[in-house]
Amino acid sequence: MSAADLNDFVPEQGAVTMFSTAWCGYCKRLKLMLDKTGIGYTVVDIEQTPGTEELVKSVNGGNAVVPTLVFPDGTTATNPSLRDVQARLG
């Protein structure tokens, strides 16, 4: 399967896209923190959305690490802290 295109997942200003899985504890924790602080996000399950596992691997040195976030400027971060997310959203 070919990788999905990162540009298809770039969020609007002030929000993030989170590549996740249903079983990821780190993802659940980050979602709770984003909810508490009012940061908008879209979740993309890499086990359910074709090509997204390959996309996540392509930005993480070949590893399917979640949560991987996409920011409005098109950059990514893997398992960032809430503070990191807030700083990158400005």
N, C-alpha and C positions, 0 to 999 in steps of 0.2 A: 504494500500500500504506500502511496506517495504521501508526503507530508502536506498538511493543510497550509495555507498561506497566512503568515503572521498578520499581514495587513487586514485580513478579514476579521480580526479579533481586537483591533485597536479601539478602546472605549472612548466615550465622550469625555470632555474636560471634567475633572473632579471625581472620576470613577475609575475602576479597574476591571479587567477581565481576569478571572481566576481559573486556571486549569487545575482540576481536582479529580478525586475519585470518591465514591460513596463511603469507602472505609477509612479514609485518611484522617487521623486524629489531628494532625497539624493543620489541615484544611478546616476542620470543624472549629478549632480554636480561633483561627484567623477570621473566619466568618462571624463568630460571636463578637470578636473585638471590632470588626468593621460595622456590624449592626449597632453596637453600643455607641460608636462615635459618629454614626450617620454617613459613613462613606459608602457610596453606591458601588455595587459590583454585579457582574454577570458570571455565573458559574458554568464552566464547560467541562463535562465529565469525559476524561480522555479514554475511558473504557467504553463509552457509548457513542462518541462523536468521531466518525471516520477521519483518519489522517492527523488527529490532534496528538495522539501519543508520539507519533513520529516528529511532529512539530516541537513538542516539549523536549524530546531527545535532542533535536537539532540545536536548541538554545542552551542545553545543559550537558554538553560534552558527551552525548550518546546515552545519557541516563534519563529515564522517565521519572523525574523528581517532581513531586507536587507538595505543596502548592507552588505553582509558577504563575506569576502575575504579569500582565501586560498593562503598561501605563499609556496615557493619552499621547505621549511623544513616541510611542512605538517601541520603547525599551522594555526589558523584562527584568524580573528579579525572582530568585528562587528562595522560598521559605523566608520571606522578609518579616521583620518585626513590625508591629503596628507603627512604631515611631518612624521606621524606614518608609513605610507606605505614606504616612502623613507628610514627611519631608519631601518625598518625590512628587506628591500632588501639590505641594506649595501652599 
